[in-house]
Amino acid sequence: MPRQAKYTEIFHELRAQLVEGKFADRNRLPSEAQLVRKYGVSRPTAARALRELQAAGFVERRAGAGTFARRVTESDATGGALIGLLVPGMGVTEIFDVICGRLIGLARMHDYSVVWSGSPAQPEPEAPPAEQAEAFCRELIERKVQGAFFAPFGWLNGQAQVNRLIAARLRVAGIPVVLLDCDVLPFPQRSDFDLVGIDNFDAGYMLTEHLLNLGCRRLFFVASTHTAPTVEARYAGFREALLAHGATVDTGPCPSTDPTDEAQITALLNRKPDAFVCANDYKAGVLMRTLETLGCHVPNDVRIAGFDDVKYATLLRVPLTTMHQPCREIAAVAWQVMQNRLANPALPPCTVSLAAHLVVRQSCGAYVPRR
């Protein structure tokens, strides 16, 4: 059997000490640096063990002061009701930080402890998809979580197969799964797992129509290779809006564009675009920088829009027009879908698509006088 992750060993040992009363209520636990020395692990590993204890309700962490024990109840001592989070984008993708933070808060309100599973960096990169899926699922299954929220990994290097295997293994183990943001099957297919996210087709249509209404007619979509179902749905909405307005539409699948590649962007500029619709805000920000390097100015020369409305969207040199994701509402609905599933496992699969809303800023040219 594969060895248990080091952070879980630290978690279980500290948890046992807390249950035994080694740390009285409000007493300070060892610091991250002390745990690094004691267990011979990295700082991120020690930090993750303390985050797990915090999420499970055993400790509270105070900025600049340290980690302190909480009063351990009978529910804590026996493990209580557990809910799982398998969200590789947490700590990396801003929308998942908000969604997971809200889910953790809801779990505590309803007397659940939270279990995070492994991150996508833990298994060996060369490991077969089945082994990767087993590594991601093992902790959730061993700790007998009542349900799991799962935000599928990216869509590269066999990750699509890993996504499907993870969801299937959890289901075989009798653990209900609620997917966050993205399905485990490519768009427009739909799996038989509950799914909560935004209506990406509608968001793509709405954002594209906004640019068309501003007078743009030559629009290009910027996305990566092996795009996730969410991006494919956004691209489908983009194309549908162009068709509805009689604008030029490229045939074929969602194009692959590297926004850092000056040669690719120059080739697109030679086609005289009016605007770029980017798969997310990150790509929009990178594209904006590349355009500036090439002497193309946003929004006077070309316009840009993105998706997600992350915090730095307002901090770019030209604030970004984007589609806002209602992250807290996604979390609240996902929690209710999970409660419905736990109460009645025989319910048919549920898809809840929340509406994103348009946030207009300078990058789309809405505030540039028309020629």
Secondary structure in CASP SS format (residue, H / E / C, confidence):
PFRMAT SS
TARGET T0000
AUTHOR 0000-0000-0000
METHOD secondary structure of the structure
MODEL  1
M C 1.00
P C 1.00
R C 1.00
Q C 1.00
A C 1.00
K H 1.00
Y H 1.00
T H 1.00
E H 1.00
I H 1.00
F H 1.00
H H 1.00
E H 1.00
L H 1.00
R H 1.00
A H 1.00
Q H 1.00
L H 1.00
V H 1.00
E C 1.00
G C 1.00
K C 1.00
F C 1.00
A C 1.00
D C 1.00
R C 1.00
N C 1.00
R E 1.00
L C 1.00
P C 1.00
S C 1.00
E H 1.00
A H 1.00
Q H 1.00
L H 1.00
V H 1.00
R H 1.00
K H 1.00
Y H 1.00
G C 1.00
V C 1.00
S C 1.00
R H 1.00
P H 1.00
T H 1.00
A H 1.00
A H 1.00
R H 1.00
A H 1.00
L H 1.00
R H 1.00
E H 1.00
L H 1.00
Q H 1.00
A H 1.00
A C 1.00
G C 1.00
F C 1.00
V E 1.00
E E 1.00
R E 1.00
R E 1.00
A C 1.00
G C 1.00
A C 1.00
G E 1.00
T E 1.00
F E 1.00
A E 1.00
R C 1.00
R C 1.00
V C 1.00
T C 1.00
E H 1.00
S H 1.00
D H 1.00
A H 1.00
T C 1.00
G C 1.00
G C 1.00
A E 1.00
L E 1.00
I E 1.00
G E 1.00
L E 1.00
L E 1.00
V C 1.00
P C 1.00
G C 1.00
M C 1.00
G C 1.00
V C 1.00
T C 1.00
E H 1.00
I H 1.00
F H 1.00
D H 1.00
V H 1.00
I H 1.00
C H 1.00
G H 1.00
R H 1.00
L H 1.00
I H 1.00
G H 1.00
L H 1.00
A H 1.00
R H 1.00
M H 1.00
H C 1.00
D C 1.00
Y E 1.00
S E 1.00
V E 1.00
V E 1.00
W E 1.00
S C 1.00
G C 1.00
S C 1.00
P C 1.00
A C 1.00
Q C 1.00
P C 1.00
E C 1.00
P C 1.00
E C 1.00
A C 1.00
P C 1.00
P H 1.00
A H 1.00
E H 1.00
Q H 1.00
A H 1.00
E H 1.00
A H 1.00
F H 1.00
C H 1.00
R H 1.00
E H 1.00
L H 1.00
I H 1.00
E H 1.00
R C 1.00
K C 1.00
V C 1.00
Q C 1.00
G E 1.00
A E 1.00
F E 1.00
F E 1.00
A C 1.00
P C 1.00
F C 1.00
G C 1.00
W C 1.00
L C 1.00
N C 1.00
G C 1.00
Q H 1.00
A H 1.00
Q H 1.00
V H 1.00
N H 1.00
R H 1.00
L H 1.00
I H 1.00
A H 1.00
A H 1.00
R H 1.00
L H 1.00
R H 1.00
V H 1.00
A C 1.00
G C 1.00
I C 1.00
P C 1.00
V E 1.00
V E 1.00
L E 1.00
L E 1.00
D C 1.00
C C 1.00
D C 1.00
V C 1.00
L C 1.00
P C 1.00
F C 1.00
P C 1.00
Q C 1.00
R C 1.00
S C 1.00
D C 1.00
F C 1.00
D E 1.00
L E 1.00
V E 1.00
G E 1.00
I E 1.00
D C 1.00
N H 1.00
F H 1.00
D H 1.00
A H 1.00
G H 1.00
Y H 1.00
M H 1.00
L H 1.00
T H 1.00
E H 1.00
H H 1.00
L H 1.00
L H 1.00
N H 1.00
L C 1.00
G C 1.00
C C 1.00
R C 1.00
R C 1.00
L E 1.00
F E 1.00
F E 1.00
V E 1.00
A C 1.00
S C 1.00
T C 1.00
H C 1.00
T C 1.00
A C 1.00
P H 1.00
T H 1.00
V H 1.00
E H 1.00
A H 1.00
R H 1.00
Y H 1.00
A H 1.00
G H 1.00
F H 1.00
R H 1.00
E H 1.00
A H 1.00
L H 1.00
L H 1.00
A H 1.00
H C 1.00
G C 1.00
A C 1.00
T C 1.00
V C 1.00
D C 1.00
T C 1.00
G C 1.00
P C 1.00
C C 1.00
P C 1.00
S C 1.00
T C 1.00
D C 1.00
P C 1.00
T C 1.00
D C 1.00
E H 1.00
A H 1.00
Q H 1.00
I H 1.00
T H 1.00
A H 1.00
L H 1.00
L H 1.00
N C 1.00
R C 1.00
K C 1.00
P C 1.00
D C 1.00
A E 1.00
F E 1.00
V E 1.00
C E 1.00
A C 1.00
N C 1.00
D H 1.00
Y H 1.00
K H 1.00
A H 1.00
G H 1.00
V H 1.00
L H 1.00
M H 1.00
R H 1.00
T H 1.00
L H 1.00
E H 1.00
T H 1.00
L C 1.00
G C 1.00
C C 1.00
H C 1.00
V C 1.00
P C 1.00
N C 1.00
D C 1.00
V C 1.00
R E 1.00
I E 1.00
A E 1.00
G E 1.00
F E 1.00
D E 1.00
D C 1.00
V C 1.00
K H 1.00
Y H 1.00
A H 1.00
T H 1.00
L C 1.00
L C 1.00
R C 1.00
V C 1.00
P C 1.00
L C 1.00
T E 1.00
T E 1.00
M E 1.00
H E 1.00
Q C 1.00
P C 1.00
C H 1.00
R H 1.00
E H 1.00
I H 1.00
A H 1.00
A H 1.00
V H 1.00
A H 1.00
W H 1.00
Q H 1.00
V H 1.00
M H 1.00
Q H 1.00
N H 1.00
R H 1.00
L H 1.00
A H 1.00
N C 1.00
P C 1.00
A C 1.00
L C 1.00
P C 1.00
P C 1.00
C C 1.00
T E 1.00
V E 1.00
S E 1.00
L E 1.00
A C 1.00
A C 1.00
H E 1.00
L E 1.00
V E 1.00
V C 1.00
R C 1.00
Q H 1.00
S H 1.00
C H 1.00
G C 1.00
A C 1.00
Y C 1.00
V C 1.00
P C 1.00
R C 1.00
R C 1.00
END
